[in-house]
């Protein structure tokens, strides 16, 4: 795979790009651009691509499960979790650190179960149901 990137770099060096397109010769910029485009095209897996590498998310019909391996030195008195509709924030990690885990689907932030087993934090979150109801609205005709 690395040889393909090397070939691409060599090919880009030989191209006469118009003014302003020099940034395409930088492989880091190209990689970030592709990652952003994939995230926009596939929002369901965006959490897996951009989220925490220490966390694993699983999904069932009604729930999202998050497993996070706690680092050594984590104290139960300082460990806290905060939930938004699209993310989980783990606070109180060693060194006054925190971790944000992007969720693959929206959840109900008030419904959560969390437990620590064998040094791993297990969080169970209830998915937010999709509204199937049509709402009637009036239309203004000038």
Helices and strands as residue ranges (DSSP letters): H 2-14, G 22-25, H 27-41, G 43-45, H 46-50, E 55-59, E 63-69, E 80-83, E 87-93, E 97-102, E 107-117, E 120-127
